[in-house]
Amino acid sequence: MILNQPYITNTPELSSSSLELKCLFLALCIVFLVNTPMSYIKSGREDAFAKQLIVLEHTYLIHDKILRLLSSISKTDIAQSYQKNPKPFNELRESFLASQDLIQNIAIHLVDKPSAKTTKKPINSASPYQRWNPNYPTHNYPIYHDRQQIGSLSITLNLSKFANYQAPNTLVLDDQSNAVMSTFDPVTQGKPFVSLYPRAWYDLQATQRPTGLLEYETRSISYRKVHLPENRTLFLLRVIDNNELVPPYFYLILFLGSALVAISVYVYRMRKSRAKLTQMTYCDSLTGLYNRHYLTKVVEQISTQQHYWICMFDIDHFKQVNDAYGHDIGDNVIKHVSHMMKNRVRNTDYAFRIGGEEFVVILNVESLGDALSIVQRIRSDVEYYTTGPQVTISGGLCCFDGQWQECLKQADTLLYQAKQRGRNQICYPPLPLNQAS
């Protein structure tokens, strides 16, 4: 048992300002504990989606360069001299088709009667992606020679291969919100994005950030703006269900964690209240020593197989101290005597205050000599204590034999004998030689 228990004091009620500060601090802690892991999870998922768009951007630009390069063949001598010498084009075609699978076929189709080209119109410099149509993956580029159209360069795209490079629910939009590429079912290729999501399109147009995340009620959009050489802008989008940003199990974990904390706090407060109630029940409020109630509990539980000794103490002439110095000084004297008892007894021993100036010590020692040595040191400490009124104590020491009420009566009788013999001494009954040593 731990003897040096704190004194029981009456703590004042918390002021309203202190309570408000604690509530504010608790609210800030809750906000921090909720927002920090949620922000960390969202930030990690947002970075993952942003990396997907970076990969899509690089892939798109590479493919766009391939198409531009192939469409420019229509202006070269290889295409213009195809009717006379098709070998250079065929070798180029076979080499290119063998090296990749994004372009399904390249061919030159000659016209029977070359048409005159009265006005040489520049070929549309917009990206070939702007002319994609899922139903017509083949695109033709006119071939002119001597201001006459002699044929067309036909490029057939493998649209399924292009789509494979896209993550689910991704979109490539032109600056008119038309879906150039799409794996997002509600917005098919060629369909304007603004018709289904006008608010999101407005936010994309209004934002100045080149990349970021737009959050809405049920869905969020990770976006990336790509500027093409012809001063046009593409929008790469990843449509995200909000459950992908913050998984539902996060809220379950948060709830369970909060419940665990609440239960832990409740159990802690219950144990603390129970400990305080136990202290109030079994401890003396003035000295911190155990009281008479706990003495009854202890003597009923200790075994007679072990050697215990009971010593009852009383402060000599304590009434005179109260009369001369007052009850406050008298209480201080009781505290000092109690403190000296605490310092002398061990963890296997017990110290009690059972009355105004009456104390009981139960010692777990083998012989009368050991017990007497401890109680004599307590008596000596009190006698030579120099601070405050000088007092002495008397005591009656006897062996515990299981009948604790009889032992207390015997110790009380021996205490009375010590007072009769002049006080400031310990009296004990004579024992046979084989038990006294």
Secondary structure, 3 states (H helix, E strand, C coil): CCCCCCCCCCCCCCCHHHHHHHHHHHHHHHHHHHHHHHHHHHHHHHHHHHHHHHHHHHHHHHHHHHHHHHHHHHHCHHHHCCCCCCHHHHHHHHHHHHHCCCEEEEEEEEEEEEEECCCCCCCCCCCHHHHCCCCCCEEEEEEEECCEEEEEEEEEECHHHHHHCCCCCEEEECCCCEEEEECCCCCCCCCEHHHCCHHHHHHHHHCCCCEEEEECCCEEEEEEEEECCCCCEEEEEEEEEHHHHCCHHHHHHHHHHHHHHHHHHHHHHHHHHHHHHHHHHHECCCCCCECHHHHHHHHHHCCCCCCEEEEEEEECCHHHHHHHHCHHHHHHHHHHHHHHHHHHCCCCCEEEECCCCEEEEEEECCCHHHHHHHHHHHHHHHHCCCCCCCCCEEEEEEECCCCHHHHHHHHHHHHHHHHHCCCCCEECCCCCHHHHC
